[in-house]
């Protein structure tokens, strides 16, 4: 092999080596971020509930600061405006029941009261509003605009595939609505009757394979000098 080819091979090898090292380091950083996220979410889920953010706090509600925060909201459930949203849960295929909660100050917080099977949907949507104020406890979730299940929400046909808070509120003619919804827990929505959704089904799972990915990239990086050494040995 000529000196020119050796230099070219060395340059290419250096590029790949640096690239693999960079990818491995990026995965280590991602792992640290993921572990911090998991710890933060677990702390929120297991903490005592706090008051749901009010209108003054709505602009500052973000995934980093509020997602999965355990909150409590009090108001009147407007069950006549309940909206079924397609869902797939551990109980099977059915619907989430998104129900507006009118707070004492007149604002709306959307409540995911929980899951119902398709066979129970009619009794849920026909139920009347409960005039007595209720206290709902659950996990704060951010709106899911657009759709899901590879389908777009169709407000005109009242077909919903994601929990799009603002679109649902607009479709139902609701007033000022919070930019989040609350996944009601099992205590708030026990699912004990035909017209009672099953709450507490929030899935909290974060894939954390970053260490495996990092080892893979670093191993590939180490293979570069090994390959060059074997090539040089064979040449000699």
C-alpha positions as CSV (number, residue, x, y, z in Angstrom):
1,X,0.0,0.0,0.0
2,X,1.4,3.4,-0.9
3,X,1.9,6.2,1.6
4,X,-0.9,8.1,0.0
5,X,-3.4,5.3,0.5
6,X,-2.2,4.8,4.1
7,X,-2.9,8.5,4.8
8,X,-6.3,8.3,3.2
9,X,-7.3,5.2,5.2
10,X,-6.0,6.8,8.4
11,X,-8.1,9.9,7.7
12,X,-11.2,7.9,7.0
13,X,-10.6,5.8,10.1
14,X,-10.1,8.9,12.2
15,X,-13.4,10.4,11.0
16,X,-15.3,7.2,11.9
17,X,-13.5,6.9,15.2
18,X,-14.4,10.4,16.2
19,X,-18.0,9.9,15.0
20,X,-18.5,6.8,17.0
21,X,-17.0,8.4,20.1
22,X,-19.2,11.4,19.7
23,X,-22.3,9.2,19.4
24,X,-21.4,7.1,22.4
25,X,-20.9,10.3,24.5
26,X,-24.2,11.7,23.3
27,X,-25.9,8.5,24.5
28,X,-24.2,8.9,27.9
29,X,-25.6,12.4,28.1
30,X,-29.0,11.2,27.0
31,X,-28.9,8.5,29.7
32,X,-28.2,11.1,32.4
33,X,-31.1,13.2,31.1
34,X,-33.4,10.2,31.1
35,X,-32.5,9.2,34.6
36,X,-33.2,12.7,35.8
37,X,-36.5,12.7,34.0
38,X,-37.5,9.4,35.6
39,X,-36.6,10.6,39.0
40,X,-38.4,13.8,38.5
41,X,-41.6,12.1,37.3
42,X,-41.5,9.5,40.1
43,X,-41.2,12.3,42.7
44,X,-44.2,14.1,41.2
45,X,-46.4,11.0,40.9
46,X,-45.8,10.0,44.6
47,X,-46.1,13.5,46.1
48,X,-49.1,14.9,47.8
49,X,-51.5,16.6,45.4
50,X,-51.3,20.3,44.9
51,X,-53.8,22.8,43.5
52,X,-54.1,22.6,39.7
53,X,-52.5,25.6,38.0
54,X,-54.8,28.5,37.6
55,X,-55.2,30.9,34.7
56,X,-52.2,33.1,35.9
57,X,-50.0,30.0,35.7
58,X,-51.2,28.6,32.4
59,X,-48.6,30.3,30.2
60,X,-45.8,28.7,32.2
61,X,-47.2,25.2,32.2
62,X,-44.7,23.0,30.3
63,X,-43.8,19.3,30.1
64,X,-40.5,19.9,32.0
65,X,-42.1,21.8,34.9
66,X,-45.6,20.2,35.2
67,X,-46.0,16.9,33.3
68,X,-47.3,14.2,35.6
69,X,-47.6,16.6,38.5
70,X,-50.2,15.2,41.0
71,X,-52.9,17.9,41.3
72,X,-56.4,18.4,42.7
73,X,-59.2,20.5,41.1
74,X,-62.7,21.3,42.5
75,X,-65.7,22.2,40.4
76,X,-68.8,20.9,38.7
77,X,-68.4,18.1,36.1
78,X,-70.3,19.0,32.9
79,X,-71.0,15.4,31.9
80,X,-73.4,16.5,29.2
81,X,-70.4,17.8,27.3
82,X,-68.3,14.7,27.8
83,X,-66.2,13.7,24.8
84,X,-65.1,10.2,24.0
85,X,-61.6,9.8,22.7
86,X,-60.3,6.6,21.2
87,X,-58.1,4.6,23.6
88,X,-56.2,1.4,23.9
89,X,-55.5,0.4,27.5
90,X,-54.7,-2.6,29.6
91,X,-58.4,-3.1,29.8
92,X,-58.7,-3.3,26.0
93,X,-59.9,-1.0,23.3
94,X,-62.5,1.7,24.1
95,X,-62.6,5.3,24.9
96,X,-61.2,7.9,27.3
97,X,-64.0,10.1,28.6
98,X,-62.9,13.8,28.5
99,X,-65.3,15.8,30.7
100,X,-65.1,19.6,31.4
101,X,-64.9,20.6,35.0
102,X,-66.2,24.2,35.6
103,X,-64.2,25.7,38.5
104,X,-65.6,28.2,41.0
105,X,-64.0,31.0,39.0
106,X,-65.9,30.0,35.9
107,X,-62.9,28.5,34.0
108,X,-62.7,25.1,32.5
109,X,-60.3,22.2,33.3
110,X,-60.6,19.2,31.1
111,X,-60.8,15.9,33.1
112,X,-60.0,12.5,31.7
113,X,-62.4,10.6,33.9
114,X,-61.0,7.3,32.7
115,X,-61.7,4.4,30.4
116,X,-64.9,2.9,29.2
117,X,-65.5,0.0,26.9
118,X,-67.4,0.8,23.6
119,X,-70.4,-1.1,25.0
120,X,-70.7,1.3,27.9
121,X,-70.2,4.5,25.9
122,X,-73.9,5.3,25.5
123,X,-74.7,5.3,29.2
124,X,-71.7,7.6,29.8
125,X,-72.5,10.2,27.2
126,X,-76.2,10.3,28.3
127,X,-75.5,11.0,31.9
128,X,-76.6,14.3,33.3
129,X,-74.5,17.0,35.0
130,X,-73.9,16.7,38.7
131,X,-74.7,20.0,40.3
132,X,-72.7,19.4,43.5
133,X,-69.0,20.5,43.3
134,X,-66.6,17.6,43.2
135,X,-62.9,17.3,44.0
136,X,-60.8,15.5,41.3
137,X,-57.3,14.2,42.0
138,X,-55.0,13.0,39.3
139,X,-52.0,13.6,37.1
140,X,-51.5,16.7,35.0
141,X,-51.0,16.0,31.4
142,X,-50.4,18.3,28.4
143,X,-52.8,18.6,25.5
144,X,-52.3,16.2,22.6
145,X,-53.1,18.3,19.5
146,X,-53.7,16.8,16.1
147,X,-54.7,13.2,16.5
148,X,-53.4,9.7,17.1
149,X,-53.5,6.1,15.9
150,X,-52.3,7.5,12.5
151,X,-55.6,9.5,12.2
152,X,-56.4,13.1,12.5
153,X,-59.1,14.3,14.9
154,X,-62.4,15.2,13.1
155,X,-64.3,17.6,15.2
156,X,-67.1,18.0,12.6
157,X,-67.9,14.3,12.8
158,X,-67.1,14.2,16.6
159,X,-64.3,11.6,16.1
160,X,-61.4,12.0,18.4
161,X,-58.1,10.1,18.4
162,X,-56.1,12.3,20.8
163,X,-56.9,14.3,23.9
164,X,-56.7,17.7,22.2
165,X,-57.9,20.1,24.9
166,X,-58.3,23.2,22.9
167,X,-60.0,21.5,19.9
168,X,-62.4,19.7,22.2
169,X,-63.2,22.9,24.1
170,X,-63.9,24.8,20.9
171,X,-66.0,22.0,19.5
172,X,-68.1,21.9,22.7
173,X,-68.4,25.7,22.9
174,X,-66.7,25.8,26.3
175,X,-65.3,29.0,27.9
176,X,-61.7,29.7,28.9
177,X,-60.0,26.3,29.2
178,X,-56.7,25.3,30.8
179,X,-54.0,24.1,28.3
180,X,-53.8,20.8,30.1
181,X,-56.0,18.0,31.3
182,X,-56.1,15.9,34.4
183,X,-55.9,12.1,34.3
184,X,-58.3,11.3,37.2
185,X,-57.0,8.7,39.6
186,X,-58.9,5.6,40.7
187,X,-60.2,7.2,43.9
188,X,-61.8,10.1,41.9
189,X,-63.1,7.8,39.2
190,X,-63.4,4.2,40.5
191,X,-65.4,2.7,37.7
192,X,-67.8,1.0,40.0
193,X,-70.9,1.6,37.9
194,X,-72.1,1.4,34.3
195,X,-71.8,5.2,34.0
196,X,-68.5,5.5,35.9
197,X,-65.2,5.4,33.9
198,X,-62.2,3.6,35.2
199,X,-59.5,6.1,36.3
200,X,-56.0,5.6,37.3
201,X,-54.8,4.0,34.1
202,X,-52.1,6.5,33.2
203,X,-49.1,4.6,31.7
204,X,-45.8,6.0,33.0
205,X,-42.9,4.2,31.2
206,X,-39.7,5.6,29.7
207,X,-37.5,3.4,27.6
208,X,-33.9,3.7,28.9
209,X,-31.6,1.8,26.5
210,X,-29.0,4.6,26.3
211,X,-26.2,2.7,28.1
212,X,-26.5,-0.2,25.7
213,X,-26.4,2.2,22.7
214,X,-23.3,3.9,24.2
215,X,-21.5,0.6,24.7
216,X,-22.3,-0.2,21.1
217,X,-20.9,3.0,19.7
218,X,-17.8,2.9,21.9
219,X,-17.2,-0.7,20.8
220,X,-17.4,0.3,17.2
221,X,-14.9,3.1,17.9
222,X,-12.5,0.6,19.5
223,X,-12.8,-1.7,16.4
224,X,-11.3,1.0,14.2
225,X,-7.7,0.9,15.6
226,X,-8.0,-2.9,15.9
227,X,-8.9,-3.1,12.2
228,X,-6.1,-0.7,11.2
229,X,-3.6,-2.7,13.3
230,X,-4.6,-6.0,11.7
231,X,-4.5,-4.5,8.3
232,X,-1.0,-3.1,8.9
233,X,0.1,-6.5,10.3
234,X,-1.2,-8.3,7.2
235,X,0.5,-5.9,4.9
236,X,3.8,-6.5,6.6
